[in-house]
Amino acid sequence: MRMSPITLDISTERQLAELSKRTGKTPVQIIQEALQVYAQDMNDIQASTDVLDRIERGEEHTMSLEKLEARLGLDC
């Protein structure tokens, strides 16, 4: 794993230290987890934006839940 130095403002550093005490995780672990969640969220947003763009261009279509249930024989 490669080290990536970051600079935190005092307030964030204090919050990170307090969170570290409360959770028993090291500041590095907390930052790594936060970055992993952020990266996944950003990937999800991009994927959703790509689908929306295809829908707007008419390259992909949507279907109502009722129509999908009927199509799958799940009429309730």
C-alpha positions in Angstrom: 0.0 0.0 0.0 1.3 3.4 -0.9 1.3 6.3 1.6 -0.6 9.4 0.5 0.0 12.3 2.9 -2.9 14.6 3.5 -3.2 17.9 5.4 -6.2 18.4 7.7 -7.4 21.6 9.3 -7.3 21.6 13.1 -11.0 21.1 13.5 -11.1 18.0 11.3 -8.0 16.7 13.0 -9.7 17.0 16.4 -12.9 15.4 15.1 -10.8 12.5 13.7 -9.0 12.0 17.0 -12.3 12.0 18.9 -13.8 9.5 16.5 -10.7 7.4 16.8 -11.1 7.3 20.6 -14.8 6.4 20.4 -14.4 3.7 17.8 -11.1 2.2 18.7 -10.0 2.6 15.0 -6.9 4.4 14.0 -7.2 7.7 12.2 -5.7 6.0 9.1 -8.4 3.3 9.2 -11.1 5.9 9.5 -9.8 7.9 6.6 -9.4 4.8 4.5 -13.0 3.7 5.2 -14.3 7.2 4.5 -12.5 7.3 1.2 -13.7 3.9 0.2 -17.3 4.9 0.9 -16.8 8.2 -1.0 -15.3 6.5 -4.0 -18.1 3.9 -4.2 -20.8 6.7 -3.8 -19.1 8.7 -6.6 -19.1 5.6 -8.9 -22.8 5.0 -8.1 -23.6 8.6 -9.0 -21.7 8.3 -12.3 -23.4 5.1 -13.2 -26.8 6.6 -12.4 -26.0 9.7 -14.5 -24.9 7.5 -17.4 -28.2 5.6 -17.3 -30.2 8.9 -17.1 -28.3 10.2 -20.1 -29.1 7.1 -22.1 -32.8 7.4 -21.1 -32.9 11.0 -22.2 -31.3 10.1 -25.5 -33.9 7.3 -26.0 -31.3 4.6 -25.9 -32.7 3.0 -22.7 -36.3 2.8 -21.4 -38.0 2.6 -18.1 -41.0 0.5 -17.0 -43.5 1.0 -14.2 -43.5 -1.4 -11.3 -47.0 -2.5 -12.2 -46.0 -3.3 -15.8 -42.9 -5.1 -14.6 -44.9 -7.2 -12.2 -47.4 -8.1 -15.0 -44.6 -8.9 -17.4 -43.1 -11.3 -14.8 -46.5 -12.8 -13.9 -46.4 -11.3 -10.5 -49.8 -9.7 -10.6 -50.8 -9.0 -7.1 
